[in-house]
Amino acid sequence: MPFTLRDLSRLRLHIECLTAPSGLTELTRGTFLIAVDAVATSAIEHGNSGTLLLRQSHESLECRIDASGLACEAPNGAPRENECEKSRWGCNAGLVTRIADRLSIPASATGTTVTLSVRLPSGKRPESGTNERQAVAE
């Protein structure tokens, strides 16, 4: 789903609806939404837009946000808490790092792709394969 500032509240609602059947507890879904919102907001602040892909695999729920203009200067792709203010990433990196079970932030000259995921509870995992749920713009 491509998004801009106008789409942010709709994006939040869409993510909440898509993650409901994931098997995550309400608390985990809420914190995942907070992390995704922080990254999406930063994509808007630094590049005016982004693209979101939400995907559920056998083991995790994953969100990938591609943002042009969003640059990450932190080493190893994951900002450490004391580097958050110095980084141009600026999207509550410490918060996102604490919430996500996995976090990947490869950057290039044209932008950054932030991928964060949370593990699904073992009793609620789909039997096999990947169920990709891509948000669609209206």
C-alpha positions in Angstrom: 0.0 0.0 0.0 1.5 3.3 -1.0 0.9 6.0 1.7 1.3 9.6 2.4 0.3 11.8 5.4 -3.3 11.7 4.3 -3.3 7.9 4.5 -1.8 7.5 7.9 -4.9 7.0 10.0 -6.4 4.6 7.3 -3.1 2.8 7.2 -3.2 2.2 11.0 -6.8 0.9 10.8 -5.9 -1.4 7.9 -3.0 -2.9 9.7 -5.1 -3.4 12.8 -7.7 -5.3 10.8 -5.2 -7.4 8.9 -3.3 -8.4 12.0 -6.5 -9.4 13.9 -6.5 -13.0 12.7 -2.8 -13.5 13.2 -3.1 -15.1 16.6 -1.1 -12.4 18.4 -2.4 -11.1 21.7 -4.1 -7.7 21.8 -1.0 -6.3 23.6 1.5 -7.7 21.0 -0.7 -6.5 18.1 -0.9 -3.1 19.7 2.8 -2.8 20.2 3.4 -4.0 16.7 1.1 -1.3 15.4 3.0 1.3 17.4 6.3 0.2 15.8 4.8 0.2 12.3 3.3 3.6 12.9 6.6 5.0 14.1 8.4 3.8 10.9 5.5 5.0 8.6 5.5 8.4 10.3 9.2 8.7 9.9 8.9 7.7 6.2 6.4 10.6 5.8 8.5 13.1 7.8 11.7 12.3 5.8 10.4 11.4 2.4 6.7 12.5 2.3 5.6 8.9 1.4 6.3 5.2 1.6 5.1 1.8 0.6 3.9 -0.8 3.1 3.8 -4.6 2.7 2.4 -6.8 5.5 3.1 -10.5 5.3 2.4 -13.4 7.6 4.6 -16.5 7.5 4.5 -19.8 9.4 6.5 -18.2 12.2 6.0 -14.4 12.1 4.1 -11.4 11.2 6.3 -9.0 9.2 5.9 -5.5 7.9 8.2 -4.0 5.3 8.2 -0.2 4.7 10.1 1.2 1.7 10.8 4.8 2.1 12.6 7.1 -0.3 14.6 9.8 1.4 14.7 8.0 4.8 18.3 7.4 5.6 19.8 5.2 8.4 23.3 5.9 9.6 23.3 3.3 12.4 25.8 0.4 12.1 24.7 -3.1 11.3 21.3 -1.9 10.2 19.9 -1.6 13.7 20.2 1.7 15.6 21.3 1.4 19.2 19.4 3.5 21.7 22.2 6.0 22.3 22.5 6.6 18.6 18.9 7.3 17.9 19.1 11.1 18.2 22.2 11.2 16.1 20.7 9.1 13.3 18.8 10.7 10.5 16.5 7.7 10.8 14.6 9.5 13.6 11.6 7.2 13.9 11.7 6.2 17.5 14.4 3.7 16.6 14.9 2.7 20.3 11.2 1.9 20.6 11.0 -0.1 17.3 14.2 -2.0 18.3 12.6 -3.0 21.6 9.2 -4.1 20.1 10.4 -6.0 17.0 11.7 -9.6 17.4 13.6 -9.0 14.1 14.6 -5.7 12.6 16.4 -5.0 9.3 17.2 -1.5 8.0 19.3 -1.7 4.8 19.8 1.8 3.4 20.9 3.0 0.0 21.5 6.4 -1.6 17.8 6.5 -2.6 16.2 5.4 0.6 15.7 2.8 3.3 13.7 -0.4 3.6 12.7 -1.1 7.2 11.5 -4.6 7.9 10.3 -5.5 11.3 8.6 -8.7 12.5 7.2 -10.3 15.6 7.0 -14.1 16.3 3.6 -15.7 16.2 2.5 -17.8 19.2 3.2 -21.5 18.3 -0.4 -22.6 18.9 -1.8 -20.0 16.5 0.6 -20.4 13.6 -0.8 -21.4 10.1 -0.1 -25.0 9.1 2.2 -24.2 6.2 3.3 -21.7 3.6 3.1 -18.0 3.6 -0.1 -16.0 3.8 0.8 -12.6 2.3 -1.6 -9.9 3.0 -0.8 -6.8 1.1 -2.6 -3.6 2.0 -4.4 -2.2 -1.0 -5.0 1.5 -1.5 -8.6 2.6 -2.1 
